[in-house]
Amino acid sequence: MVERSPANRSSGSSTERRHSAPKVNRASLGREVANHIRELIFAGDLDQSGRVPQDAIAESLGVSRLPVREALIALEAEGLVESEPHKGAFVVPITREDIQDHYAAHGAAQGIAATRAISHMTDTVLDRLQSLNAQLSETKGREKQHGINWEFHTLINRTGGSRRLIWMLKYMAQNLPRSVFELPPPASPEALRGHAAIIAALRANDPDAVQAACREHMRLEGDFVVSVLERRGILSSSNGQPA
């Protein structure tokens, strides 16, 4: 929940809500508002090509317009909104290609990180990756599965030791709402086979196979996300019309 602005705290009802609301670092407000707007866009709650209702969003979150404007600047850099002078910010329609490109780029970055990890890979790390994939196949509950999946990929990235790549992968993961990023089932047969292919390529010290396995793993996730968003009517065709 986002901290309410001083202007909204003067009323009795706002005061009552204020006591139950957690305090939020002011520096993180823009990021939280951006996350909220990102969720609205991918949930279809904001019309494609429609104007972003800044005042309504600020009021619903109990913040001033400043963090909303900061959030829109960040979202424009991501290509999710577009500002027009004296008119406001408008939602940029999301296409199938947008999602596919996102996952293709993510897979390429993961492949680079995994390739970098080859020279630092040990039997201990490889055995841990094997164990995590086995745990994933046996674990029930999506939240626990996502935790194991996160540990699997994070272990590879950290073994590679490139802080820049780790930052890039984290940034790309945050460009999609968590509700979208976690759509692909982490313990599906396709995901488990993808992990197994990555482990096999790492064991073989084969950089080309590592790259290919990472790209294919993320391509399948992207295809799954596209299929869900298309069923929900979230994606547009290249001309901006509903897909």
Summary of the structure (lengths in Angstrom):
residues: 243
radius of gyration: 20.6
end to end distance: 33.2
largest distance: 66.0
contacts: 737
relative contact order: 0.13
helix: 68%
strand: 5%
